[in-house]
Amino acid sequence: MLKQMILSIRLAFRNLHNNKGRTILTLVGVVIGIMSIIVINSSGQAVKSYVLSEFESYGDDIIQIEPKVPSTSAVSSGNAAGQAMGIQITTLKESDAKELERLSNVKGYAYGTIGQEIVSYKGENKKALIFGVSANYPAIDSATKVSEGNFYTENEDRNLAQVVVIGKDIKDVLFGSDNAIGKNIRIKGMNFKVIGVAEERGAVTFVNYDEMIYMPARTLQKKVLGVDYIKFITVEVEDVGKIEATAAEIADTMKRLHKTYKPEQEDFLVMTMQEARKMIDDIFGTITILLLALTSISLVVGGVGIMNVMYVAVVERTFEIGLRKALGARSKNVLRQFLFEAVIITVMGGIVGVILGFLANLLLSYVFNLLGFELKLPLTLNSILLGVCFSAATGIIFGYYPALKASRLSPMEAMRKE
């Protein structure tokens, strides 16, 4: 049995070697498919790890409250698409944050809204994200620090002071190496005094904080956007062990304040960092599966190529098959030989695809680092096994029928065709 298998493998290799051009062309489709699977699987893992690591900066003692489109779930496409298409939920207010502060396990809170405006200084213009947050925001988000000057005070927020703290990139574009503290920048036709420059932070969950301008929340609301609602409330809890109970208590309080006693009426969402991580994990898992399913189409195309090549091989070698069977070869020997040819092609394609996938991962990691994102695309054992299993399955599935057809040829009919 072992000798017969070795013979079948040797015959398969010999035939592939004798038809190098056809073998290489067949390999290309498989290689592209396997390489795509490797890169997509690695990219999904890298981006997910990057996003989850960025969430670590917020800590486990944070609960986020944000507006939500009624009759949709917090993580549904309906909620995201609704707000992206312009549905404004205007019911989240500063007064909600003050009510939540009264809860027993709440240590502190911050709130804010967001806008986008053109910022200018002496003819230099820059489109910037305006982050209107309460004065105590740095106490809640410890990663928000000032390298020059200072953050604004509660009194400045209350009095609608036209002051800002600018990100490092904003400072570099508008002021270059000059001192920015005390200078006035123009936003929506008004002067805003620069009182601080934020410490370099980079991108967090794909938002570049260095291109952001911090402004008192009430100033952004009343003077720039002309609204009276906010976009988020961030609550810091005292005892992390009670965070789930606190989140439930916050949800009950919000239902009472907004008079939304039925689930379909709720216009807010309450999420802990643990829930956010799980949500991200689920989302990226689904996206990766969908992308892998789409990428598998290229493997199907490669498999169809294998089937066509095997059919051609059967036709070309009809006399050889008849002669082998006339000399005593059994149908299973012929089946095994042709099946080995298909499997060898796909396994070779899998190996080359894994190598090229690894090189592509290195290249993409380098490009991401140049763009300022510390993303490393790993070549995991999971990716390798996935690629090899896909390639082997493709060879067996698409190579079986032509091999079966070859094994069923009658010796007399096969030799008569020659």
C-alpha positions as CSV (number, residue, x, y, z in Angstrom):
1,M,0.0,0.0,0.0
2,L,2.8,2.4,1.0
3,K,4.8,1.6,-2.2
4,Q,1.7,2.2,-4.3
5,M,1.2,5.6,-2.7
6,I,4.8,6.6,-3.2
7,L,4.6,5.5,-6.8
8,S,1.4,7.6,-7.3
9,I,3.1,10.7,-5.8
10,R,6.2,10.2,-8.0
11,L,4.1,9.9,-11.1
12,A,2.1,13.0,-10.1
13,F,5.3,15.0,-9.6
14,R,6.7,13.8,-12.9
15,N,3.6,14.8,-14.8
16,L,3.5,18.3,-13.1
17,H,7.2,18.7,-14.0
18,N,6.6,17.8,-17.6
19,N,3.9,20.5,-17.9
20,K,5.6,23.3,-16.0
21,G,3.8,26.2,-17.8
22,R,0.4,24.8,-17.1
23,T,1.3,24.0,-13.5
24,I,2.6,27.5,-12.8
25,L,-0.5,29.1,-14.4
26,T,-2.7,26.9,-12.2
27,L,-0.7,27.8,-9.1
28,V,-1.2,31.5,-9.6
29,G,-4.9,31.5,-8.8
30,V,-4.3,29.4,-5.7
31,V,-1.4,31.5,-4.5
32,I,-3.4,34.8,-4.8
33,G,-6.3,33.2,-2.9
34,I,-4.1,31.9,-0.1
35,M,-2.1,35.1,0.2
36,S,-5.4,37.1,0.4
37,I,-6.7,34.9,3.2
38,I,-3.4,35.3,5.1
39,V,-3.3,39.1,4.8
40,I,-7.0,39.6,5.6
41,N,-7.0,37.3,8.6
42,S,-3.8,39.0,9.9
43,S,-5.1,42.5,9.2
44,G,-8.3,41.7,11.1
45,Q,-6.4,40.5,14.1
46,A,-4.0,43.5,14.0
47,V,-6.7,46.1,13.7
48,K,-8.8,44.5,16.4
49,S,-5.8,44.3,18.8
50,Y,-4.9,47.9,18.0
51,V,-8.4,49.2,18.7
52,L,-8.7,47.1,21.9
53,S,-5.3,48.3,23.1
54,E,-6.4,51.9,22.5
55,F,-9.4,51.3,24.8
56,E,-7.1,50.4,27.6
57,S,-6.2,54.1,27.9
58,Y,-9.7,54.8,29.1
59,G,-9.5,52.3,32.0
60,D,-12.0,49.7,33.2
61,D,-13.7,52.2,35.6
62,I,-15.4,54.1,32.8
63,I,-19.1,54.0,31.7
64,Q,-20.1,55.9,28.6
65,I,-23.6,57.3,27.9
66,E,-24.4,58.4,24.4
67,P,-27.5,59.2,22.4
68,K,-29.2,56.5,20.4
69,V,-31.9,56.4,17.7
70,P,-35.1,55.0,19.4
71,S,-36.3,51.5,18.3
72,T,-32.7,50.5,17.5
73,S,-30.2,48.6,19.6
74,A,-27.0,50.2,20.8
75,V,-24.7,48.3,18.4
76,S,-27.2,48.0,15.5
77,S,-26.5,49.3,11.9
78,G,-29.8,51.1,12.2
79,N,-28.5,53.3,15.1
80,A,-25.1,54.0,13.4
81,A,-26.7,54.6,9.9
82,G,-29.4,56.8,11.4
83,Q,-27.0,59.1,13.1
84,A,-24.6,59.0,10.1
85,M,-27.5,60.1,7.8
86,G,-28.3,63.1,10.0
87,I,-30.8,62.0,12.6
88,Q,-30.1,64.3,15.6
89,I,-30.9,63.0,19.0
90,T,-31.1,66.2,21.1
91,T,-32.3,64.8,24.4
92,L,-29.0,64.2,26.1
93,K,-28.3,67.2,28.3
94,E,-25.8,68.5,30.9
95,S,-28.5,68.2,33.5
96,D,-28.5,64.4,32.9
97,A,-24.8,64.3,33.9
98,K,-25.4,66.2,37.1
99,E,-28.2,63.8,38.1
100,L,-25.9,60.8,37.5
101,E,-23.3,62.4,39.7
102,R,-25.6,61.8,42.7
103,L,-25.4,58.0,42.3
104,S,-23.5,56.3,45.1
105,N,-20.8,54.6,43.1
106,V,-20.1,57.5,40.8
107,K,-16.8,59.2,41.5
108,G,-16.9,61.9,38.8
109,Y,-18.1,62.7,35.3
110,A,-17.3,64.7,32.2
111,Y,-19.5,65.6,29.2
112,G,-19.1,67.1,25.8
113,T,-20.1,67.5,22.2
114,I,-18.1,67.7,19.0
115,G,-18.0,69.8,15.8
116,Q,-15.8,70.6,12.9
117,E,-14.7,74.0,11.7
118,I,-12.1,75.9,9.7
119,V,-9.5,77.4,12.1
120,S,-7.3,80.2,10.8
121,Y,-4.3,82.3,12.0
122,K,-2.7,85.0,9.9
123,G,-3.9,83.6,6.6
124,E,-3.1,79.9,7.5
125,N,-6.2,77.7,7.5
126,K,-6.7,74.3,9.0
127,K,-9.9,72.1,9.2
128,A,-10.0,70.9,12.7
129,L,-12.2,68.7,15.0
130,I,-13.5,70.9,17.8
131,F,-13.9,68.9,21.0
132,G,-16.2,70.8,23.4
133,V,-15.7,69.2,26.8
134,S,-16.3,70.2,30.4
135,A,-13.4,71.6,32.4
136,N,-13.0,68.4,34.4
137,Y,-12.4,66.2,31.3
138,P,-8.6,65.7,31.9
139,A,-9.5,64.2,35.3
140,I,-11.6,61.6,33.7
141,D,-9.4,60.9,30.6
142,S,-5.9,60.8,32.1
143,A,-4.3,60.7,28.7
144,T,-5.5,64.3,28.0
145,K,-2.5,66.4,29.2
146,V,-1.2,69.9,28.5
147,S,2.5,70.4,27.6
148,E,2.3,74.2,27.4
149,G,0.0,76.6,29.2
150,N,-3.0,75.2,31.0
151,F,-6.5,73.7,30.5
152,Y,-9.5,76.0,30.9
153,T,-11.3,76.2,34.3
154,E,-14.9,75.5,35.3
155,N,-15.4,79.3,35.6
156,E,-14.3,79.8,32.0
157,D,-16.6,77.1,30.9
158,R,-19.5,78.6,32.9
159,N,-18.9,82.1,31.5
160,L,-18.7,80.9,27.8
161,A,-15.1,82.0,27.6
162,Q,-13.6,82.0,24.1
163,V,-10.5,80.0,25.0
164,V,-9.0,76.9,23.5
165,V,-6.4,74.2,24.0
166,I,-4.9,73.1,20.7
167,G,-3.4,69.8,19.6
168,K,0.3,69.6,18.6
169,D,-0.4,69.2,14.9
170,I,-2.7,72.3,14.9
171,K,0.0,74.2,16.7
172,D,2.7,73.2,14.1
173,V,0.5,74.1,11.2
174,L,-0.7,77.5,12.5
175,F,2.3,78.7,14.5
176,G,5.3,76.5,13.5
177,S,8.1,77.0,16.0
178,D,6.5,80.2,17.4
179,N,4.9,80.3,20.8
180,A,1.1,79.8,20.5
181,I,0.1,80.7,24.1
182,G,-1.7,84.0,24.3
183,K,-2.3,84.2,20.5
184,N,-5.8,84.5,19.0
185,I,-7.1,82.1,16.4
186,R,-10.3,82.6,14.3
187,I,-13.1,80.1,14.5
188,K,-16.4,80.9,12.7
189,G,-15.6,84.6,12.6
190,M,-14.7,84.8,16.3
191,N,-11.4,85.2,18.2
192,F,-10.4,82.4,20.5
193,K,-7.4,82.8,22.8
194,V,-4.9,79.9,22.9
195,I,-4.3,79.1,26.6
196,G,-2.7,75.7,26.2
197,V,-1.1,73.2,23.8
198,A,-2.1,69.5,24.4
199,E,0.6,66.9,24.9
200,E,1.3,64.8,21.8
201,R,-1.0,61.8,21.9
202,G,-1.4,60.5,18.3
203,A,-4.3,58.6,17.0
204,V,-6.7,56.7,19.3
205,T,-9.3,54.4,17.7
206,F,-8.4,56.2,14.4
207,V,-9.1,59.7,15.8
208,N,-6.0,61.9,15.7
209,Y,-6.0,63.9,19.0
210,D,-3.1,66.0,17.8
211,E,-5.4,67.5,15.1
212,M,-8.1,68.4,17.7
213,I,-9.0,71.6,19.5
214,Y,-10.4,71.5,23.0
215,M,-13.0,74.2,23.8
216,P,-15.3,74.7,26.8
217,A,-18.4,72.6,26.2
218,R,-20.8,75.5,26.8
219,T,-18.9,77.8,24.5
220,L,-19.0,75.3,21.6
221,Q,-22.7,74.7,22.3
222,K,-23.9,78.3,22.5
223,K,-21.4,80.3,20.4
224,V,-20.3,77.9,17.7
225,L,-22.9,75.2,17.1
226,G,-26.0,76.9,18.5
227,V,-27.3,73.8,20.3
228,D,-28.3,73.0,23.9
229,Y,-27.6,69.2,23.8
230,I,-24.4,67.1,24.3
231,K,-23.0,64.1,22.5
232,F,-21.7,62.0,25.4
233,I,-21.4,61.7,29.2
234,T,-18.4,59.8,30.6
235,V,-18.8,58.5,34.2
236,E,-16.0,57.3,36.4
237,V,-17.0,54.8,39.1
238,E,-15.6,54.4,42.6
239,D,-15.7,50.6,42.8
240,V,-15.0,48.7,39.6
241,G,-16.4,45.6,41.1
242,K,-19.8,47.2,41.1
243,I,-19.6,48.6,37.6
244,E,-22.3,46.4,36.1
245,A,-24.7,47.3,38.9
246,T,-23.8,51.0,38.5
247,A,-24.4,50.8,34.7
248,A,-27.9,49.3,35.4
249,E,-28.6,52.1,37.9
250,I,-27.5,54.7,35.3
251,A,-29.8,53.2,32.8
252,D,-32.7,53.3,35.2
253,T,-32.0,56.9,36.0
254,M,-31.8,57.9,32.4
255,K,-35.2,56.1,31.7
256,R,-36.7,58.2,34.5
257,L,-35.2,61.5,33.3
258,H,-36.1,60.9,29.7
259,K,-39.5,59.2,30.5
260,T,-38.6,56.3,28.2
261,Y,-40.2,53.4,30.0
262,K,-40.4,51.1,27.0
263,P,-37.3,49.7,25.3
264,E,-38.4,51.0,21.9
265,Q,-38.5,54.6,23.3
266,E,-35.0,54.6,24.7
267,D,-32.9,57.4,23.1
268,F,-29.7,56.7,24.9
269,L,-27.2,53.8,25.4
270,V,-25.1,52.9,28.5
271,M,-21.9,51.0,27.9
272,T,-19.0,49.9,30.1
273,M,-15.5,49.4,28.7
274,Q,-15.9,45.7,29.1
275,E,-19.0,45.7,26.9
276,A,-17.3,48.0,24.4
277,R,-14.4,45.5,24.1
278,K,-16.8,42.6,23.6
279,M,-18.7,44.6,21.0
280,I,-15.5,45.4,19.1
281,D,-14.4,41.7,19.3
282,D,-17.8,40.6,17.9
283,I,-17.8,43.2,15.1
284,F,-14.3,42.4,14.0
285,G,-15.0,38.7,14.1
286,T,-18.0,39.1,11.8
287,I,-16.1,41.5,9.4
288,T,-13.2,39.0,9.2
289,I,-15.5,36.1,8.4
290,L,-17.3,38.1,5.7
291,L,-14.0,39.2,4.1
292,L,-12.7,35.7,4.2
293,A,-15.8,34.5,2.5
294,L,-15.4,37.1,-0.2
295,T,-11.7,36.2,-0.6
296,S,-12.5,32.5,-0.9
297,I,-14.1,33.4,-4.3
298,S,-10.5,33.7,-5.7
299,L,-9.8,30.2,-4.3
300,V,-13.0,28.9,-6.1
301,V,-11.7,30.4,-9.3
302,G,-8.4,28.8,-8.7
303,G,-10.2,25.5,-8.0
304,V,-12.1,25.8,-11.3
305,G,-8.7,26.3,-13.0
306,I,-7.4,23.1,-11.3
307,M,-10.5,21.2,-12.5
308,N,-10.0,22.4,-16.1
309,V,-6.3,21.5,-16.0
310,M,-7.1,18.0,-14.7
311,Y,-9.7,17.4,-17.4
312,V,-7.2,18.4,-20.0
313,A,-4.6,16.0,-18.4
314,V,-7.1,13.2,-18.5
315,V,-7.8,13.7,-22.2
316,E,-4.1,14.0,-23.1
317,R,-3.2,10.9,-21.1
318,T,-6.1,8.7,-22.1
319,F,-3.8,6.2,-23.8
320,E,-1.4,6.2,-20.8
321,I,-4.3,5.5,-18.5
322,G,-5.6,2.6,-20.7
323,L,-2.1,1.1,-20.9
324,R,-1.5,1.3,-17.1
325,K,-4.9,-0.4,-16.5
326,A,-4.2,-3.1,-19.1
327,L,-0.9,-3.8,-17.3
328,G,-2.7,-4.3,-14.0
329,A,-3.2,-0.9,-12.4
330,R,-6.4,-0.6,-10.5
331,S,-8.9,2.2,-10.7
332,K,-8.0,3.4,-7.2
333,N,-4.3,3.7,-8.3
334,V,-5.3,5.9,-11.2
335,L,-7.7,7.9,-9.0
336,R,-5.0,8.3,-6.4
337,Q,-2.4,9.6,-8.9
338,F,-4.6,12.3,-10.4
339,L,-5.9,13.3,-7.0
340,F,-2.3,13.7,-5.8
341,E,-1.6,16.0,-8.7
342,A,-4.4,18.3,-7.7
343,V,-3.5,18.2,-4.0
344,I,0.2,18.8,-4.8
345,I,-0.6,21.9,-6.9
346,T,-2.8,23.4,-4.1
347,V,-0.4,22.5,-1.3
348,M,2.5,24.1,-3.3
349,G,0.2,27.1,-3.9
350,G,-0.5,27.2,-0.2
351,I,3.1,27.2,0.8
352,V,4.0,30.0,-1.7
353,G,0.8,31.9,-0.7
354,V,1.8,31.7,3.0
355,I,5.3,33.0,2.2
356,L,4.0,35.9,0.1
357,G,1.3,36.6,2.7
358,F,4.1,36.9,5.3
359,L,6.0,39.3,3.1
360,A,2.8,41.3,2.4
361,N,2.2,41.5,6.2
362,L,5.7,43.0,6.7
363,L,5.1,45.5,3.9
364,L,1.7,46.6,5.3
365,S,3.1,46.9,8.8
366,Y,5.8,49.2,7.5
367,V,3.3,51.3,5.6
368,F,1.0,51.6,8.7
369,N,4.0,52.7,10.8
370,L,4.9,55.4,8.3
371,L,1.3,56.6,8.5
372,G,1.6,56.8,12.3
373,F,-0.4,53.7,13.3
374,E,1.5,51.1,15.3
375,L,-0.1,48.2,13.5
376,K,1.8,44.9,13.2
377,L,0.3,42.2,11.1
378,P,1.3,38.9,12.6
379,L,1.7,35.6,10.7
380,T,-0.1,33.5,13.3
381,L,-0.4,29.7,13.3
382,N,-4.1,30.2,12.9
383,S,-3.5,32.1,9.6
384,I,-1.1,29.4,8.3
385,L,-3.5,26.6,9.2
386,L,-6.4,28.4,7.6
387,G,-4.4,29.0,4.4
388,V,-3.1,25.4,4.1
389,C,-6.5,23.8,5.0
390,F,-8.2,26.0,2.4
391,S,-5.6,25.0,-0.3
392,A,-5.8,21.3,0.5
393,A,-9.6,21.4,0.5
394,T,-9.6,23.2,-2.8
395,G,-7.4,20.5,-4.4
396,I,-9.4,17.6,-3.0
397,I,-12.8,19.1,-3.9
398,F,-12.0,20.3,-7.4
399,G,-9.6,17.5,-8.3
400,Y,-11.7,14.6,-7.2
401,Y,-14.2,14.5,-10.1
402,P,-11.6,14.6,-13.0
403,A,-9.6,12.0,-11.1
404,L,-12.7,9.8,-10.7
405,K,-13.4,10.1,-14.4
406,A,-9.9,9.0,-15.2
407,S,-10.1,6.0,-12.9
408,R,-13.3,4.8,-14.6
409,L,-11.9,4.7,-18.1
410,S,-12.0,1.3,-19.7
411,P,-8.6,0.0,-20.8
412,M,-9.8,-1.0,-24.3
413,E,-11.7,2.2,-25.0
414,A,-8.8,4.3,-23.7
415,M,-6.2,2.5,-25.9
416,R,-8.6,2.6,-28.9
417,K,-8.8,6.4,-28.7
418,E,-5.1,6.7,-29.2
